[in-house]
Amino acid sequence: MELKSFSSCSVSTSEVAHVGRSYSTLISSFRHKVGVRFSTHFQCRRGLFLTTYCASDNTYLTDKAVISSVGQDNFAAETSSHRINGTNGSISRFYSTNLKLLDAFDDEYGGVVVHPDRLPSNPYTFASVLRLSLSQWKKMEGFQYHHAEPGYVMLTYWIPEGPSMLPANASHQVGVGGFVINDNNEVLVVQERHCSPTTLGLWKIPTGFILEAEEIYTGAVREVKEETGIDTEFVEVIAFRHAHNVAFEKSDLFFICMLRPLSSKIIVDDLEIAAAKWMPLVDFVEQPLIQEDSMFKKIVDIFIARLGKRYCGLSTHQVVSKFDGMVSSLYYNVIDNADNNCVGK
């Protein structure tokens, strides 16, 4: 805590906050620097975070205030002050606290969940109240940042002794690609509007990321529809790739799906796609970038093997588990004979 000496009373404004109700201290009357007059009580007005120093007759005063509010009657402040009389060095201390944090409740794991509909409307107010809340919660519990999403920030605290056993933040992103081939043995391909120099000019299958709470098979159908306007139905997952340290240092799961076209007219998404067309399978395979890349070439080989019924991918099946009572998508194939056309039982 900083100690300062003044021959007359003064107050400095250091940070914006939202204060609705007055707060009194043992300070003699003073005038705010911007001209607002106060009585013998220290009074914090709406919109100010105040650090005050007031002295008379060689008195030293330190005062630190943390102030926040969400309304006229929801004042929040924590103030700790020391006054040292200059003549004999005696110290008197006054401390007053009246805390008001963000409106929140404890969850079943002992965490803090903030009511999203009860946040201060003013962004500067919210910032100040959030700082105070985080400071108090962390001071009491030792919270650590876990992750953040557009609608919330998650803080965690492991109560038992020993290292935390809480699961880490999500480690993967999930992508899908759609292999779509029509009755003319043509593959639906696109050229992306934004791509790396190494893939410039490449005709590739439509790809994208699945959405939150979206199935792999519905995500593949949606991405193809969004990029090309072609309606499809899911057949199988024919392969998937697992890579690490990709976007935002996350791992990446990429599922290649075989899809059956239900329409033929292409409507290009101009935001993401530069061009799209039906391309003969032979021309698609013979692209230099396909032939020179071991992973691309292997995926194409798998796709051709699937077309020749020499390979079977994974179909999706909806099953319910008694562990949680929820419906899940289980991907598998059990083949009885070669004429079964890879339809899982």
TORLUMDREN-590192 format. One record per atom (N, C-alpha, C): x, z, y; residue in three letters. Coordinates in steps of 0.001 Angstrom, whole numbers, padded with zeros to 6 digits, always signed. Atoms other than C-alpha are relative to their C-alpha. Example, Ala and Ser with C-alpha at 12.3 -4.5 7.8 and 13.67 -1.06 7.14 Angstrom:
2
+000890+000000-001190Ala/+012300+007800-004500Ala/+000900+000000+001200Ala/-000820-000060-001190Ser/+013670+007140-001060Ser/-000770+000730+001090Ser/
% end
This chain:
345
+000848+000000-001199Met/+000000+000000+000000Met/+000877+000000+001239Met/-000844+000173-001177Glu/+001417-001042+003337Glu/-000326+001049+001049Glu/+000159-001015-001037Leu/+001944+001524+006086Leu/+000380-000602+001347Leu/-000267+000570-001308Lys/+001675+000449+009707Lys/-000335+001016+001086Lys/+000209-000901-001117Ser/+001791+002205+013066Ser/-000556-000775+001177Ser/+000606+000626-001167Phe/-000376+001368+016079Phe/-000240+001063+001060Phe/+000279-000908-001101Ser/-000785+002923+019488Ser/-001454-000075+000430Ser/+001420+000110-000291Ser/-004355+001711+019771Ser/-000701-000599-001194Ser/+000770+000442+001155Cys/-007130+000758+017416Cys/-000100-001521-000031Cys/+000161+001434+000160Ser/-007299-002770+016014Ser/-000476-000294-001408Ser/+000443+000415+001323Val/-008710-004702+013061Val/+000372-001466-000181Val/-000346+001389+000274Ser/-007574-007925+011410Ser/-000889-000547-001100Ser/+000819+000665+001007Thr/-009646-010385+009415Thr/+000904-000801-000906Thr/-000922+000656+000907Ser/-007867-011575+006283Ser/-000652-000969-000957Ser/+000579+000859+001020Glu/-010349-013237+004027Glu/-001512+000036+000119Glu/+001444+000069-000130Val/-013955-014361+004009Val/-000662+000591-001230Val/+000818-000532+001082Ala/-016444-012426+001919Ala/-001409+000104+000521Ala/+001399-000040-000376His/-020134-011662+002046His/-000461+001457-000047His/+000325-001409-000091Val/-021142-008220+003225Val/-001296+000166+000765Val/+001288-000113-000647Gly/-024629-007125+004102Gly/-000316+001359+000574Gly/+000389-001326-000376Arg/-024612-003389+004694Arg/+001206+000747+000551Arg/-001126-000656-000664Ser/-022487-001097+006831Ser/+000672+001003-000915Ser/-000790-000969+000751Tyr/-019767+001138+005479Tyr/+000771+000851+000985Tyr/-000573-000908-000977Ser/-018489+004204+007279Ser/+001322+000576-000471Ser/-001255-000689+000264Thr/-014998+005661+007474Thr/+000244+001004+001115Thr/-000340-001003-001000Leu/-013350+008431+009422Leu/+000897-000594+001072Leu/-000796+000687-001012Ile/-012110+006072+012101Ile/-000708+000100+001336Ile/+000595-000056-001329Ser/-012655+006451+015793Ser/-000419-001375+000447Ser/+000561+001275-000445Ser/-014353+003715+017772Ser/+001091-001001+000317Ser/-000949+001046-000290Phe/-012615+000382+018062Phe/-000758-001286+000244Phe/+000602+001297-000297Arg/-013260-003187+019094Arg/+000620-001064-000904Arg/-000473+001100+000842His/-013049-006166+016755His/+000721-001024+000864His/-000814+000933-000769Lys/-010529-008771+017818Lys/-000802-001159+000555Lys/+000759+001135-000510Val/-013174-011464+018176Val/-001124+000441+000923Val/+000887-000462-001048Gly/-015251-009280+020478Gly/-001248+000711-000461Gly/+001175-000739+000466Val/-017849-007596+018254Val/+000265+001480+000166Val/-000231-001413-000284Arg/-018246-003987+019352Arg/-000575+000865-001108Arg/+000407-000912+001056Phe/-018516-001148+016857Phe/-000149+001405+000572Phe/+000164-001402-000387Ser/-019570+002477+017087Ser/+001117+000818-000617Ser/-001033-000864+000562Thr/-017624+005445+015787Thr/+000134-000186-001501Thr/-000121+000290+001428His/-018244+004167+012257His/+000593-001382-000188His/-000541+001304+000384Phe/-016278+001360+010656Phe/-001125-000777-000662Phe/+001141+000745+000494Gln/-018899-001293+010096Gln/+000419-001420-000349Gln/-000354+001335+000448Cys/-018348-004458+008032Cys/-001215-000904+000108Cys/+001099+000934-000187Arg/-020509-007343+009105Arg/+000027-001100-001055Arg/+000118+001084+000960Arg/-021726-010210+006920Arg/+001067-001065+000261Arg/-000952+001083-000108Gly/-019026-012764+006190Gly/+001430+000418+000276Gly/-001358-000419-000344Leu/-015924-010634+006798Leu/+000594+000874-001084Leu/-000817-000898+000806Phe/-013259-009101+004618Phe/+000975+000629+000977Phe/-000741-000652-001073Leu/-011632-006515+006855Leu/+001054+000952-000546Leu/-001033-001000+000222Thr/-008371-004649+006663Thr/+000259+000656+001352Thr/-000044-000658-001303Thr/-008273-002037+009397Thr/+001148+000978+000090Thr/-001012-000994-000331Tyr/-005600+000041+011033Tyr/-000415+000618+001321Tyr/+000436-000654-001222Cys/-006604+002589+013592Cys/+000747+001309+000153Cys/-000749-001228-000207Ala/-004614+005364+015133Ala/-000081+000419+001453Ala/-000121-000533-001347Ser/-004435+007573+018145Ser/+000936+001195-000057Ser/-000883-001152-000078Asp/-001820+010059+019187Asp/+000962+000054-001184Asp/-001030+000076+001024Asn/+000947+008947+016801Asn/-000529+000203-001428Asn/+000549-000083+001350Thr/-001354+008750+013748Thr/+000241-001309-000726Thr/-000216+001179+000826Tyr/-000448+006365+010963Tyr/-001154-000097-000992Tyr/+001144+000176+000888Leu/-003319+004910+008960Leu/+000213-001235-000852Leu/+000017+001168+000891Thr/-003295+002657+005927Thr/-001374-000080-000613Thr/+001340+000188+000539Asp/-006484+001174+004673Asp/-000065-001346-000702Asp/+000156+001241+000739Lys/-007195-001440+002013Lys/-001438-000096-000477Lys/+001404+000145+000367Ala/-010693-002751+001529Ala/-000219-001280-000775Ala/+000443+001175+000745Val/-012149-005106-001033Val/-001506-000013+000090Val/+001399-000022-000392Ile/-015617-006123+000086Ile/-000712-001227-000528Ile/+000795+001138+000454Ser/-018309-008290-001441Ser/-001453+000404-000059Ser/+001428-000270+000035Ser/-022058-008624-001567Ser/-000746-001233-000424Ser/+000856+001127+000348Val/-024843-010812-002916Val/-001308+000060+000766Val/+001216-000074-000776Gly/-027493-009806-000427Gly/+000070+001099+001030Gly/+000014-000949-001095Gln/-028511-007636+002489Gln/+000206+001430-000486Gln/-000073-001376+000481Asp/-028775-004502+000345Asp/+000934+000157-001184Asp/-000885-000065+001143Asn/-026116-005252-002214Asn/+001450+000057+000443Asn/-001353-000149-000506Phe/-023005-004142-000366Phe/+000938+000436-001128Phe/-000994-000392+000985Ala/-019873-003813-002419Ala/+001332+000182+000692Ala/-001306-000218-000608Ala/-016639-002242-001267Ala/+000747+001055-000771Ala/-000873-001027+000549Glu/-013712-000297-002564Glu/+001069+000249+001038Glu/-000921-000287-001088Thr/-011670+001428+000091Thr/+000827+001229-000338Thr/-000893-001121+000204Ser/-008664+003675-000230Ser/+000879+000132+001240Ser/-000724-000173-001257Ser/-007038+005161+002886Ser/+000829+001276-000002Ser/-000826-001168-000251His/-004265+007553+003851His/+000216+000129+001506His/-000318-000240-001406Arg/-003783+009125+007263Arg/+001096+001046+000070Arg/-001132-000908-000145Ile/-000516+010781+008238Ile/+000071+000442+001457Ile/-000121-000522-001359Asn/-000468+013037+011282Asn/+001469+000033+000389Asn/-001393+000220-000381Gly/+002698+012287+013221Gly/+000775+001260+000309Gly/-000738-001180-000468Thr/+003557+015787+014361Thr/+000587+000799-001142Thr/-000522-000860+001056Asn/+003896+017757+011150Asn/+000085-000720-001354Asn/-000152+000747+001236Gly/+003758+015016+008535Gly/-001056+000302-001036Gly/+001040-000314+000977Ser/+000659+016448+006875Ser/-000826-001236-000311Ser/+000726+001176+000466Ile/-001369+013956+004873Ile/-001415+000393-000393Ile/+001376-000165+000469Ser/-005108+013767+004510Ser/-000457-001335-000550Ser/+000428+001231+000644Arg/-006759+011206+002237Arg/-001509-000002-000139Arg/+001422+000163+000289Phe/-010259+009895+002094Phe/-000171-001246-000832Phe/+000233+001120+000909Tyr/-011531+007612-000641Tyr/-001496-000134-000218Tyr/+001419+000247+000226Ser/-014928+006026-000947Ser/-000147-001305-000744Ser/+000190+001217+000772Thr/-016179+003457-003389Thr/-001476-000259-000224Thr/+001377+000418+000260Asn/-019401+001547-003811Asn/+000064-001430-000507Asn/-000299+001303+000554Leu/-018767-001364-006183Leu/-001260-000756-000388Leu/+001059+000896+000454Lys/-021080-004298-006771Lys/+000664-001262-000509Lys/-000631+001157+000596Leu/-019787-006913-009194Leu/-001034-001092-000219Leu/+000938+001042+000389Leu/-021336-010139-010380Leu/-001010+000559-000989Leu/+001061-000461+000878Asp/-024644-009543-012124Asp/+000270-000499-001414Asp/-000414+000390+001342Ala/-023697-009516-015808Ala/-000510+001011-001012Ala/+000375-000907+001083Phe/-024438-007947-019170Phe/+001011-000141-001127Phe/-000914+000024+001133Asp/-022444-007107-022282Asp/-000624-000772-001154Asp/+000522+000688+001174Asp/-022787-009418-025273Asp/+000234+000850-001239Asp/-000093-000794+001227Glu/-022826-008320-028908Glu/+001422+000278-000428Glu/-001405-000219+000327Tyr/-019044-008547-029073Tyr/+000715+000849+001044Tyr/-000612-000805-001047Gly/-018476-006351-026051Gly/+000550-000809+001141Gly/-000430+000840-001099Gly/-017812-009276-023764Gly/-000940+000102+001184Gly/+000797+000001-001226Val/-019205-009822-020274Val/-000579-001398+000196Val/+000679+001271-000234Val/-021783-012582-019740Val/-000670+000067+001362Val/+000528+000008-001363Val/-022594-013405-016108Val/-001304-000784+000031Val/+001266+000703-000173His/-026182-014343-015201His/+000226-001217+000901His/-000288+001170-000829Pro/-025797-017962-013982Pro/-001012-000226+001109Pro/+001029+000214-001018Asp/-029059-017851-012005Asp/+000005+001088+001071Asp/-000065-001083-000982Arg/-028022-014775-010022Arg/+001336-000001+000747Arg/-001268+000112-000710Leu/-024817-016039-008472Leu/-000238-000164+001492Leu/+000134+000216-001445Pro/-024276-015965-004703Pro/-000046-001491+000304Pro/+000145+001414-000337Ser/-025320-019257-003137Ser/+001159-000507+000859Ser/-001111+000398-000855Asn/-022470-019272-000641Asn/+001285-000061-000826Asn/-001197+000115+000843Pro/-019268-020583-002314Pro/+001110+000966+000388Pro/-001036-000945-000425Tyr/-016990-018360-000209Tyr/-000351+001405-000476Tyr/+000451-001290+000511Thr/-019085-015351-001143Thr/+000268+000101-001490Thr/-000213+000000+001448Phe/-018974-016319-004793Phe/+001475+000190-000341Phe/-001431-000107+000275Ala/-015184-016699-004689Ala/+000481+001435+000164Ala/-000432-001373-000250Ser/-014742-013218-003235Ser/-000561+000961-001037Ser/+000620-000876+000994Val/-017218-011548-005578Val/+000622-000237-001377Val/-000638+000304+001275Leu/-015650-013340-008539Leu/+001376+000647-000096Leu/-001324-000637+000014Arg/-012181-012127-007577Arg/-000124+001501-000230Arg/+000188-001431+000169Leu/-013440-008575-007301Leu/-000447+000325-001418Leu/+000514-000242+001344Ser/-015343-008804-010592Ser/+001097-000137-001043Ser/-001077+000207+000962Leu/-012419-010238-012511Leu/+001037+001102+000080Leu/-000974-001071-000182Ser/-010114-007653-011019Ser/-000470+001290-000670Ser/+000528-001235+000572Gln/-012380-004791-012055Gln/-000115-000093-001514Gln/+000158+000145+001447Trp/-013183-006151-015532Trp/+001350+000026-000698Trp/-001315+000026+000629Lys/-009550-006844-016273Lys/+000680+001358+000101Lys/-000587-001322-000188Lys/-008511-003472-014869Lys/-000552+000986-001016Lys/+000641-000916+000943Met/-011000-001712-017127Met/+000302-000365-001446Met/-000067+000420+001392Glu/-010579-003789-020261Glu/+001233-000794-000373Glu/-001135+000833+000320Gly/-007490-005945-019988Gly/-000396-001368-000525Gly/+000486+001298+000444Phe/-009374-009239-020351Phe/+001083-001069+000148Phe/-000883+001153-000073Gln/-007478-012458-020997Gln/-000846-001265+000080Gln/+000695+001279-000056Tyr/-008523-015994-020132Tyr/+000025-000658-001377Tyr/+000109+000678+001290His/-009752-017817-023227His/-000190-001500+000193His/+000205+001412-000321His/-011169-021108-021959His/-001037-000107+001099His/+000980+000248-001058Ala/-013346-022653-019293Ala/-000752-001290-000290Ala/+000852+001183+000078Glu/-016212-025133-019319Glu/-000664-000170+001360Glu/+000609+000198-001319Pro/-018149-026641-016394Pro/-000961+001097+000411Pro/+000988-001012-000356Gly/-020740-023862-016593Gly/+000461+001437-000103Gly/-000415-001391+000164Tyr/-018642-020784-017356Tyr/+001505+000103-000204Tyr/-001371-000344+000345Val/-015273-019093-017750Val/-000066+001117-001034Val/+000024-000993+001066Met/-014666-017139-020956Met/+001243+000879+000069Met/-001069-000992+000048Leu/-012583-013957-020824Leu/-000196+000836-001258Leu/+000109-000774+001233Thr/-011813-011986-023980Thr/+000904+001228+000047Thr/-000807-001218+000132Tyr/-010484-008563-024872Tyr/-000133+000510-001432Tyr/-000007-000468+001383Trp/-009491-007461-028384Trp/+000153+001516-000005Trp/+000042-001453-000122Ile/-010432-003788-028693Ile/+000894+000716-001015Ile/-000826-000751+000959Pro/-008746-002681-031959Pro/+001486-000153+000293Pro/-001445+000108-000147Glu/-005035-002023-032065Glu/+000508-001169-000827Glu/-000578+001131+000703Gly/-002854-004904-033160Gly/-000324-001312+000691Gly/+000214+001309-000632Pro/-002864-008620-032350Pro/-001459-000424-000078Pro/+001382+000478-000042Ser/-006120-010308-031415Ser/-000269-000953-001151Ser/+000421+000882+001084Met/-007974-011966-034284Met/-001100-000951+000442Met/+001021+000917-000503Leu/-010368-013871-032040Leu/+000466-001444-000161Leu/-000399+001415+000127Pro/-010408-017637-032698Pro/+000484-000546+001331Pro/-000514+000632-001213Ala/-008431-019695-030221Ala/-001011-001001+000536Ala/+000849+001034-000587Asn/-010024-022224-027921Asn/+000005-001247-000896Asn/+000100+001222+000800Ala/-011152-025532-029453Ala/+001303-000780+000051Ala/-001320+000624+000101Ser/-008068-027366-030669Ser/-000056-001508-000149Ser/+000106+001415+000305His/-009424-030862-031348His/-001015-000704+000886His/+001022+000891-000505Gln/-011225-033748-029747Gln/-000326-000983-001131Gln/+000444+000839+001109Val/-013222-036085-031994Val/-000418-001365+000524Val/+000326+001369-000379Gly/-013337-039849-031609Gly/-000588-000772-001164Gly/+000588+000861+001013Val/-015176-042596-033474Val/+000276-001456+000348Val/-000118+001443-000172Gly/-014695-046310-033984Gly/-000986-000679-000925Gly/+001006+000680+000793Gly/-017275-048793-035267Gly/+000443-001381-000454Gly/-000244+001319+000581Phe/-016409-051658-037623Phe/-001349-000634-000273Phe/+001292+000671+000144Val/-019385-053995-037268Val/+000270-001452-000378Val/-000201+001380+000448Ile/-019457-057293-039230Ile/-001350-000603-000348Ile/+001285+000642+000231Asn/-022317-059786-039361Asn/+000035-000910-001228Asn/+000106+000860+001189Asp/-023489-062264-042010Asp/+000919-001217+000081Asp/-000930+001124-000164Asn/-021140-064927-040587Asn/+001455+000429-000135Asn/-001345-000550+000188Asn/-018141-062726-041395Asn/+000756+000100+001326Asn/-000571-000193-001329Glu/-017566-062042-037709Glu/-000016+001491+000348Glu/-000142-001412-000384Val/-016369-058690-036345Val/-000340+000145+001476Val/+000307-000313-001398Leu/-017742-057181-033150Leu/+001236+000641+000630Leu/-001242-000476-000615Val/-014702-056713-030878Val/-000155+000072+001513Val/+000024-000178-001449Val/-014029-055647-027296Val/+001421+000007+000536Val/-001225-000250-000751Gln/-011264-055680-024719Gln/-000328+001017+001076Gln/+000288-001073-000940Glu/-011127-052488-022687Glu/+000451-000367+001406Glu/-000347+000272-001395Arg/-011106-052684-018913Arg/+001252+000775+000415Arg/-001169-000829-000314His/-008536-049875-018706His/+000749+000268-001304His/-000770-000172+001228Cys/-005812-049933-021343Cys/+001480+000078+000339Cys/-001444-000097-000194Ser/-002107-049321-021780Ser/+000630-001386-000112Ser/-000669+001310+000079Pro/+000373-052204-021382Pro/+000251-000453-001440Pro/-000298+000369+001389Thr/+001100-052078-025127Thr/-001200-000622-000707Thr/+001198+000548+000646Thr/-002521-052972-026023Thr/-000680-001069+000854Thr/+000570+001023-000872Leu/-003086-055519-023260Leu/-000254-001284-000790Leu/+000365+001214+000710Gly/-004925-058535-024668Gly/-000515+000218-001403Gly/+000457-000294+001358Leu/-005891-056799-027912Leu/-001527-000012-000073Leu/+001419-000100+000338Trp/-009352-057414-029330Trp/-000134+001087-001059Trp/+000094-001182+000857Lys/-010323-054097-030928Lys/-001451+000333-000283Lys/+001361-000455+000288Ile/-013342-052426-032450Ile/-000445+000972+001093Ile/+000480-000971-000991Pro/-015571-050356-030098Pro/+000345+001424-000430Pro/-000387-001385+000277Thr/-014383-046750-029867Thr/-000482+000915+001120Thr/+000363-000981-001021Gly/-015197-043556-027987Gly/+000010+001398-000589Gly/+000045-001394+000424Phe/-015641-039802-028192Phe/-001437+000416-000267Phe/+001337-000512+000250Ile/-018604-038047-029739Ile/-000299+001115+001004Ile/+000436-001001-000962Leu/-020606-035729-027518Leu/-000160+001359-000673Leu/+000227-001343+000534Glu/-021150-032010-027906Glu/-001289+000009-000816Glu/+001145-000118+000901Ala/-023528-031281-030816Ala/-000499-001361-000503Ala/+000363+001322+000494Glu/-023514-034977-031800Glu/+000672-000238-001346Glu/-000546+000328+001307Glu/-023024-036176-035363Glu/+001004-001148+000117Glu/-000973+001080+000019Ile/-020137-038486-036232Ile/-000702-001342-000114Ile/+000642+001289+000237Tyr/-022443-041224-037497Tyr/-000877-000430+001170Tyr/+000807+000380-001161Thr/-024799-041095-034506Thr/+000884-000313+001198Thr/-000934+000296-001081Gly/-021828-041034-032135Gly/+000562-001408-000103Gly/-000521+001354+000196Ala/-020445-044245-033660Ala/-001048-001041+000385Ala/+001092+000921-000346Val/-023828-045990-033340Val/-000205-000042+001511Val/+000204-000063-001447Arg/-024188-044805-029739Arg/+001110-000715+000751Arg/-001124+000626-000705Glu/-020706-045913-028662Glu/-000064-001524-000082Glu/+000119+001453+000147Val/-021216-049418-030066Val/-001113-000530+000894Val/+001129+000414-000836Lys/-024565-049658-028299Lys/+000379+000036+001481Lys/-000356-000136-001410Glu/-023148-048433-024969Glu/+000988-001075+000449Glu/-001058+000926-000408Glu/-020141-050749-024958Glu/-000406-001463-000140Glu/+000291+001407+000297Thr/-021667-053934-026391Thr/-001480-000358+000038Thr/+001435+000274+000043Gly/-025458-053560-026382Gly/-000522-000318-001386Gly/+000395+000330+001363Ile/-025529-054163-030167Ile/-000570+001234-000704Ile/+000602-001059+000811Asp/-027883-052016-032265Asp/+000583-000058-001407Asp/-000591-000067+001340Thr/-026396-050847-035570Thr/-000586+001160-000784Thr/+000289-001169+000828Glu/-026978-048516-038469Glu/+001267+000394-000750Glu/-001201-000536+000642Phe/-024354-046307-040059Phe/-000017-000298-001495Phe/-000160+000229+001436Val/-023034-047216-043517Val/+000878+001084-000609Val/-000938-000962+000563Glu/-019950-045100-044245Glu/+001113+000316+000991Glu/-001316-000271-000586Val/-016879-043391-042882Val/+001015-000565-000979Val/-000940+000630+000931Ile/-014141-045565-044347Ile/+001401+000599+000088Ile/-001300-000664-000140Ala/-011156-043592-043045Ala/-000041+000870+001253Ala/-000154-000725-001255Phe/-010098-041053-040436Phe/+001469+000322+000223Phe/-001376-000276-000408Arg/-006885-040386-038542Arg/+000071+001371+000640Arg/-000239-001309-000602His/-005480-036997-037572His/+001324-000055+000749His/-001208+000029-000819Ala/-002984-036900-034676Ala/+000054+001252+000872Ala/-000191-001239-000757His/-001569-034093-032526His/+000635-000282+001364His/-000548+000102-001365Asn/-000574-033498-028898Asn/-000440-001291+000673Asn/+000541+001204-000627Val/-002856-036217-027600Val/-000458+000379+001402Val/+000473-000323-001345Ala/-005038-035710-024495Ala/-000065+001515+000193Ala/-000005-001427-000342Phe/-004597-032297-022813Phe/+000688+000826-001078Phe/-000772-000651+001064Glu/-002177-031429-025661Glu/-000892+000460-001154Glu/+000892-000308+001106Lys/-005129-031273-028076Lys/+000286-000919-001176Lys/-000057+000867+001161Ser/-005188-032620-031599Ser/-001194-000944+000026Ser/+001017+001039-000054Asp/-007303-035697-032268Asp/-000422-000401-001406Asp/+000583+000534+001227Leu/-009614-036611-035151Leu/-000742-001275+000356Leu/+000614+001289-000298Phe/-010630-040275-035163Phe/-000603-000570-001282Phe/+000721+000456+001173Phe/-013288-041441-037632Phe/-000364-001476+000151Phe/+000329+001419-000008Ile/-013529-045163-038449Ile/-001228-000201-000882Ile/+001276+000127+000692Cys/-017093-046003-039414Cys/-000358-001459-000224Cys/+000543+001323+000270Met/-018554-049063-041057Met/-001466+000008+000403Met/+001357+000079-000511Leu/-021761-050122-039305Leu/-000600-001369-000320Leu/+000711+001249+000258Arg/-024379-052748-040098Arg/-000738-000422+001263Arg/+000658+000415-001244Pro/-025574-054838-037106Pro/-001493-000224-000206Pro/+001441+000217+000001Leu/-029286-054871-036315Leu/-000424-000975+001091Leu/+000250+000991-001055Ser/-029033-057242-033323Ser/+001269-000808+000187Ser/-001162+000881-000155Ser/-026673-059982-032157Ser/+000370-000292+001450Ser/-000261+000322-001391Lys/-026953-060371-028375Lys/+000878+001080+000634Lys/-000953-000931-000596Ile/-023992-058783-026596Ile/-000318+000212+001481Ile/+000148-000386-001407Ile/-024491-056931-023305Ile/+001153+000940+000321Ile/-001240-000743-000241Val/-021141-055727-021957Val/-000219+001117+001011Val/-000048-001111-000955Asp/-020723-052339-020290Asp/+001162-000259+000963Asp/-001040+000410-000946Asp/-018847-053413-017153Asp/+000910+001138+000440Asp/-000832-001123-000439Leu/-017537-049918-016411Leu/+001188+000222-000926Leu/-001051-000289+000972Glu/-015497-049586-019599Glu/+000589-001247-000647Glu/-000379+001152+000813Ile/-015344-053029-021197Ile/+000187-001230+000882Ile/-000260+001241-000728Ala/-013763-056191-019813Ala/-000692-001178-000662Ala/+000620+001106+000724Ala/-015128-058473-022535Ala/-000360+000474-001405Ala/+000404-000285+001375Ala/-016868-058390-025923Ala/-000475-001294-000643Ala/+000433+001219+000693Lys/-017590-061023-028576Lys/-000030+000244-001503Lys/-000080+000049+001456Trp/-018148-061795-032242Trp/+001203-000869-000351Trp/-001269+000665+000287Met/-014743-062747-033626Met/+000139-000192-001514Met/-000223+000188+001445Pro/-014032-064321-037045Pro/+000975+001032-000544Pro/-000822-001050+000589Leu/-012553-061711-039349Leu/+001449-000441-000157Leu/-001367+000507+000190Val/-009534-063923-040080Val/+000779+000058+001309Val/-000679-000029-001299Asp/-008707-064251-036373Asp/+000284+001428+000448Asp/-000201-001402-000362Phe/-009146-060528-035861Phe/+001211+000571-000724Phe/-001093-000547+000806Val/-006741-059681-038677Val/+001345-000572+000419Val/-001270+000667-000293Glu/-004108-062185-037563Glu/+000541+000297+001394Glu/-000532-000362-001317Gln/-003689-060723-034075Gln/+001370+000669-000166Gln/-001342-000591+000136Pro/+000011-059867-033582Pro/+000005+001526+000112Pro/+000004-001455-000171Leu/-000779-056362-032387Leu/-000575+000716-001222Leu/+000519-000580+001244Ile/-002733-055741-035601Ile/+001068-000067-001080Ile/-000989+000196+001048Gln/-000048-057165-037872Gln/+001253+000837+000211Gln/-001241-000723-000296Glu/+002781-055322-036117Glu/-000167+001511-000013Glu/+000234-001441-000024Asp/+001150-051895-036134Asp/-000446+000454-001384Asp/+000263-000399+001390Ser/+001206-050151-039507Ser/-001353+000692-000149Ser/+001278-000708+000120Met/-001807-047942-038797Met/-001175-000961+000160Met/+001066+000976-000181Phe/-004010-050739-037410Phe/-000140-000889-001232Phe/+000029+000888+001153Lys/-003043-052977-040311Lys/-000588+000708-001213Lys/+000537-000748+001141Lys/-003828-050271-042867Lys/-001513+000183+000125Lys/+001450-000155-000203Ile/-007266-049666-041325Ile/-000727-001297-000313Ile/+000605+001299+000292Val/-008026-053393-041483Val/+000019-000269-001497Val/-000076+000177+001457Asp/-006848-053500-045114Asp/-001086+000804-000710Asp/+001042-000840+000595Ile/-009190-050643-045957Ile/-001371-000620+000220Ile/+001288+000605-000320Phe/-012075-052380-044213Phe/-000255-001231-000875Phe/+000142+001188+000837Ile/-011446-055643-046104Ile/-000228+000398-001460Ile/+000214-000490+001365Ala/-011196-053703-049382Ala/-001425+000510-000176Ala/+001387-000478+000078Arg/-014543-052114-048605Arg/-000971-001174-000083Arg/+000866+001171+000062Leu/-016106-055518-047985Leu/+000041-000630-001396Leu/-000139+000544+001344Gly/-014780-056629-051391Gly/-000401+000963-001085Gly/+000467-001020+000940Lys/-016229-053510-053046Lys/+001130+000535-000870Lys/-001152-000579+000690Arg/-012740-052424-054055Arg/+000343+001387+000542Arg/-000243-001298-000661Tyr/-012978-049271-051982Tyr/-001352+000546+000442Tyr/+001236-000636-000455Cys/-015715-046793-051144Cys/+000329+001091+001001Cys/-000169-001042-001009Gly/-015963-044671-048053Gly/-000920+001178-000262Gly/+000805-001223+000114Leu/-017967-041519-047382Leu/-001337-000190+000699Leu/+001340+000037-000570Ser/-021715-041585-046892Ser/-000357+001400+000497Ser/+000415-001305-000528Thr/-023484-038821-044993Thr/-001258+000476-000700Thr/+001140-000615+000677His/-025933-036439-046641His/-000325+001302+000719His/+000442-001198-000698Gln/-027971-033718-044977Gln/-000274+001107-001016Gln/+000141-001127+000925Val/-027688-030379-046771Val/-000197+001292+000804Val/+000246-001299-000629Val/-028751-026822-045998Val/+000773+001063-000765Val/-000761-001085+000609Ser/-026501-023843-046650Ser/-000738+001315+000177Ser/+000620-001323-000087Lys/-027863-020392-047436Lys/+000829+000966+000839Lys/-000845-000883-000797Phe/-024941-018873-045563Phe/-000514+000144+001427Phe/+000490-000062-001382Asp/-026403-019790-042181Asp/-001386-000607+000169Asp/+001326+000595-000084Gly/-029659-021608-042981Gly/-000060-001255+000838Gly/-000040+001159-000883Met/-028527-024591-040920Met/+000197-001284-000796Met/-000200+001321+000584Val/-028637-028291-041725Val/+001367-000528+000424Val/-001317+000553-000279Ser/-025175-029847-041978Ser/+000103-001394-000594Ser/-000279+001323+000541Ser/-023869-033358-042555Ser/+001206+000110-000925Ser/-001081-000013+000984Leu/-021792-033534-045741Leu/+000326-001447-000367Leu/-000418+001374+000253Tyr/-019776-036737-046210Tyr/+000670-000076-001367Tyr/-000592+000155+001325Tyr/-019075-037798-049786Tyr/-000563-001250-000666Tyr/+000488+001068+000870Asn/-019528-040498-052436Asn/+000334+000344-001440Asn/-000208-000145+001434Val/-019932-040140-056182Val/-000454-001303-000639Val/+000275+001341+000504Ile/-019750-043505-057908Ile/-000180+000039-001514Ile/+000268+000062+001432Asp/-021331-044064-061325Asp/+000600-001244-000646Asp/-000548+001243+000563Asn/-020291-047677-061834Asn/+000337-000955+001140Asn/-000488+000933-001003Ala/-018831-050665-060037Ala/-001133-000734+000723Ala/+001132+000713-000607Asp/-022287-052141-059313Asp/-000809+000879+000936Asp/+000777-000958-000785Asn/-023419-049114-057369Asn/+000132-000238+001505Asn/-000214+000356-001405Asn/-022162-050602-054073Asn/+000300+001224+000854Asn/-000481-001165-000740Cys/-020660-047256-053053Cys/-001109+000845+000618Cys/+001090-000844-000503Val/-023986-045478-052575Val/+000129+001365-000636Val/-000204-001339+000516Gly/-023432-041758-052935Gly/-001252+000575-000611Gly/+001144-000632+000670Lys/-025658-039787-055269Lys/-000188+001425+000502Lys/
% end
